[in-house]
Amino acid sequence: ISFLQVNRGPDRGIHINFNSKNNLFLGNTLLVRGAGITTLDRDPYDREPGEAIPESMSGNRFEENIIICTDATNSIANYGAMTCFSLKETEQCDVEKQGLFTNNVCAMPYQGSQVIYELHRNCYPGRPAFERWYASVAEWEEARPYASGNLEAPVKADESLAPDEFIRLFYNDSDKPRTFTLPEGAYVDPRGNAVSGSVDLAPWRSIVLFKLLDQV
């Protein structure tokens, strides 16, 4: 799937449930106040008595998505944390089988905010029921073989700065190409490339730009 979503409430951009297999999530642009992309494997208490353990989600690919989360708190809401990727496993203990996460922009544009959250259910007696893990992109990629080539936000602001002061969304909701003149200032795209003057957007395309902080 590929689409633009702007979410102004404390919820999720894209949610993938326990029975999702072999799907490609490619090139989405998500501008959210809550969690960007969340996964949720099935909990044991969801089963009827005597029901067999369901197969876990597996084989999904998350590639070249641009996820911009504008909440600086990393708080927990609606089963996930306010991070770019919020991944939850349950009794199967297999976040690593949920999929591959490659070449995404994981933009938490506030200083001190972590971008990845994983919730692990422990299947071993004597250990806590859950373990929560927050990570930067560098920490995630060092620890997890299923994550590679991902980037953090090109701009990191103090949380006192409102998102609309340095984040700009442009989208072409028409069937014809459009040119957008940028407000005064210097900008970069989510991958850190400089943009100035104007941007050209093909039909039904979008771009999020970050205003350089010395221009705010």
Summary of the structure (lengths in Angstrom):
residues: 216
radius of gyration: 18.4
end to end distance: 34.6
largest distance: 63.7
contacts: 670
relative contact order: 0.15
helix: 9%
strand: 41%
